[in-house]
């Protein structure tokens, strides 16, 4: 039987077979050599690794690997004690640390700092979630406040502020931004004045000459509202009107025109409206008259009266260059023009009374026989007996 000398207790034979020397242990999974290389100990971040003695030293340290002979955290991870975790605002996705968003995992220890990135979020039940009164932004990187009535998001979208004309509105974050701005609405994402209204500071009011009717600005008329601020300028385009109390009223001495769009002067005796109806002017034959605006237009025109809305000469009189006089051969008696006779009146308004009386002339406002003629009956007869 052959006998062979063998090294025991983990020792190895020398190459020249002259004896045995101590053996370096080959460490198993998660183990690394001790400082004196005589035993294997639990590996940590920074421990030696690799080679034939500690080939799997890093396997029990999550998300680490052996790099340049040391156990190190994999790319995108950071060291935390003896662990490799995702940095602030990062979460584990597909074996890598990636930007965390609302709704991503924050389960520990790897993702414990995931919610530190999305603004306004907290870790709730292992997931990054928005708190009460806020919601996920479109990009998922923050929680944005949900603003109440009359509020809009601030520039940095961290707070809600009072909305004004031009403020952002709509969506889930500022659905009622414009409700406290009278006569405004949300249009194309901005608080804007409703149709027919115009902006004045941070208000929506009716334009000049318009008043509020049925929620819209419409043409103002006399007796319409001029209450502020919405209808404050309603009377501005109504000629001759002013805001009295809360109503467009005509000034003293004027009245509402038929169309209600102006105040027309009420003309006194002998006056008629000018062409633009803004003033009263002296009336003449042919001038407008009557109604509430020029009721006494014709009174200063002798023997004229208002007929069919015009100043016209009374019956039996004729118009002569704007004067009402008796026609040729007529004289004035009892306010009427009648057939003239010798010795009848031929003065003012009857200047042509003697025109049809043979051999007469007007002397001292009377139709008299001319020199060389004498009155015979009702006629003037010449000495030759000729009428």
Helices and strands as residue ranges (DSSP letters): E 12-13, E 20-21, E 31-33, E 40-42, E 64-67, E 70-73, E 77-80, E 83-86, E 90-93, E 96-99, G 114-116, E 121-124, E 127-130, E 134-136, E 143-145, E 151-153, E 160-162, E 184-187, E 190-193, E 197-200, E 203-206, E 210-213, E 216-219, G 234-237, E 241-244, E 247-250, E 254-256, E 263-265, E 271-273, E 280-282, E 304-307, E 310-313, E 317-320, E 323-326, E 330-333, E 336-339, G 353-356, E 360-363, E 366-369, E 373-376, E 379-382
